[in-house]
Amino acid sequence: MSVISKAKKVTTRTFFRKKRKGEKLAVLTAYDYYTARILEQSGVDSLLVGDSLNMVLYGHKSTLSAELDKMLFHTKAVADGSERALVIADMPFLSYQSSIETAIINAGRFLKEAGAEAVKLEGGLEIVPTVKRLIEVGIPVMGHIGLTPQAIHRFGGARVQGREEAHKNYYIDSAQALDEAGCFSCVLELMTTPLAEKISKNVKMATIGIGAGKECDGQVLVINDIIGLYTEFKPRFVRRYADVAGIIEKAAGQFVEDVRRGDYPTEEESFPE
């Protein structure tokens, strides 16, 4: 057993503790059992089962058509593969916006059926009553403000947030309200660095940036992006640490060549009578 696997279980309290101590939090997305197991060994603090899977696994153009059952299915796979990291599930579009009652039922399924330990909701001031009620019934919540992909059509595309004064005030007020409602953390996406820094310094919850600069309390990226498995586009804030797509293509090409030349399988790879 590795040193990492013996490490103490990460909980929502860990997020608060690390923020107080000035220790950065590292979060990555995961969508399946074996990736979760591998990422556990990396020392990552949390695994986010993001609705980004709708794009990076299923090839859709946005997160909007991610179904609740699909998210539950992938969350259970990740939870089964994780022992130490905090597993957070994205609540998909229209699974929590229609009513607080619907949000409680659907969020509860992520904890009860899929094994998640927290859920993530997109939105600011407008979803605070829902967030507060979820927390009251025992469901930990991660917020998400800035660019919210489920509202991509309202934004008119992936645009950096926080450059206009009215928007700055909205995000500051939203972060404060989510903090007071009891969120343990909040994603700040595609936001100007000064605004993300101001928010981070004025809330108790841990801020997790994605395209929001280095002053956040932690960072999150999509695993398929950082390993070069999703190559349709590369946002400015993504750092590629590997070229897995290239590795797969090379391996598959070598297999095809070996088969066509009759070099595979060999006698050692076959079974005698």
ABEGO torsion letter per residue (X at the ends): XBAAAABBBBBAAAAAAAAAAGBBBBBBBBABAAAAAAAAAAGBABBBBBAAAAAAAAGBABAAABBAAAAAAAAAAAAAABAABBBBBBBBBGAAAABAAAAAAAAAAAAAAAGBABBBBBEBAAAAAAAAAAAAAGBBBBBBBEBBAAAAAAAGEBBBBGABAAAAAAAAAAAAAAAAAGBABBBBBGBBAAAAAAAAAABABBBBBBGAEAABABBBBBAAAAAGABAABBBAABBBABBAAAAAAAAAAAAAAAAAAGAOBBAAABBBX
